[in-house]
Amino acid sequence: MNSTNNSGAAVAATNNSVANSDKSSNITKSSKKNARNPFLEILRKSRNTYKKQIIRDAQVKKSAIEHTLKVSDKDTNMEDIVFLANFYDMVEYRLLDSNRFTRDCERMGLNAFNVAQHVIFDGNKKLDEVLTFGLDKAYGNELIKMK
């Protein structure tokens, strides 16, 4: 009878330690989730603002970023100048350094710098598509808006 109680106590202790380890792993996961890159968070919020607009053009994208920077200053602790520096670094070093991207833009008669800004605004997924598959496949008919 005592051995049963002891094994029951061992199972209960094991269950408690598993439950406690699950709680600690949940805390770690949620804190990682909350620790987002401020630059990417501002872009995400800007895209959400942009998607809600009736008119969607380059000026509206710029306004969406400016609005998000004003509203998000407290949340992200990122100054406008730091955001813009990161944005243009991505334009310059991720896209304009790509021979394929610049050739695609020249072939289609597009200003590579302007198109690169649109691509960066659209996010990392679209950026990866452009670098992997080219502008034609990534944007298709949307390229007309970028002229």
N, C-alpha and C positions, 0 to 999 in steps of 0.2 A: 504494500500500500504506500509506503514511504517513497519507493522508487518511482511510482506513478506521479506522486506529488512533485518530486524533484524534477522529473522530465517535463511535467506541466509547467513548472516554474521556469525551466530552461527555455521552453517554447515561448512563453510569455515574454521573457527577457529578450529573446531573439526578435520577436515581433516588435517590441518597443524600440530596439536598436535599429531595426529596418525602418520603422516609421520615422524615427528621428533622423536617420540618414536621408530619407526621402524629403523631409522638410528642409534640411540643410541644402540639398541639391536644388530644390525649388527656389530657395532664396538666392542661390548663386545664379540660376538660370534667369530669374526675373531681373536681377541687378545687371546682368550682362545685356539683357534685352533693353533696359532703360539707358544704358550707356551707349547711345548712338553717336555716330559721327555728326557733329553739328552742321558741317557743310552739306552732307547728304540729306540731313533732316530739313534744312532750309530749302533745298531743291525740291524735296518731296512735297513740302507744304506749298511751295510756289506752284508746282504742277497741279496740285489739287485746287488752288485758287484759280488758275488759268482754265482748267477744265469746266469750271462753273460759269465762265463768261460766254456771252452770246457772240461777241466778235472775238475772233482768235487770230491775232497777227503778232508780229515781232514786238510792236509797241506794248501790246497787252502782256506779253511775256515779261518784258522789262518792268512794267508796272507791278506785275504779280511778285517778282523778286523784291522790288523796292518795298512793297507793302509787307511782305513776309519778314524782311529784315527789320522793319520798324516794330512789328508786332512780336517777333521772336527774340529780340535782343536779350531779354531777361532769361528766356528759357535756354538759349543756346550759348550764351556768353561769347558770341562771335560778332566782332565789329564788321561794319560794311566793307572796310578796306581789306580785311583779312579774307572775307568771303570772295570779294572780287579778285584778289590775288590768287586764291585757290582755283576759282572758275577759269581765269585766263591761263593759269598753269596747265590745267587739264586741256583747254583748247589748244594750247601751243604744243605741249609735250605728248599728249595722247593722240591728237588728230592731225595737226599740221605737220608733225614729224613723220606721219605715215605717207609713204610714197603712193600707195594705192588710193588713199583718200584724196590726196591732192590731184592725182591723175584723173580720178572720177569727176572731181569738181571741174577741172579744166575741160574734159571731154564734154561735159554737159553745159558748159558756159556759166557755171555757178561761182560765186565768190566763196572761196574755201573758208575764209575767216568767219563769214556770216553763217554758213552752213554748220561749221564746227560749233558755234554758239548754240544753234538749235539742237544739235545732237547732244551736247553736254546737258542742256536744259532737260532733254527728254530722258535722261538717266543712264545708269551703267548698263542696263540690259540692252538699250538701243545702241549705246556706244560699242558694246561688244559685237552686236549684230553688224554694225557698219564696218568695224575692223575685220571681222571674219568673212562676211559675205559681200561687202561693198554697199555703196549707197543705193544702187538700183533695187537690190533685194530687200534691204532694210526699210526703205521709205516708199518705193514705188511711185505712185501718182502724187504723193505728198511733196515731192521735190519741186513741183510747180510753185508752191507757196514760199519756197526758200529763195526764189530768184530776186 
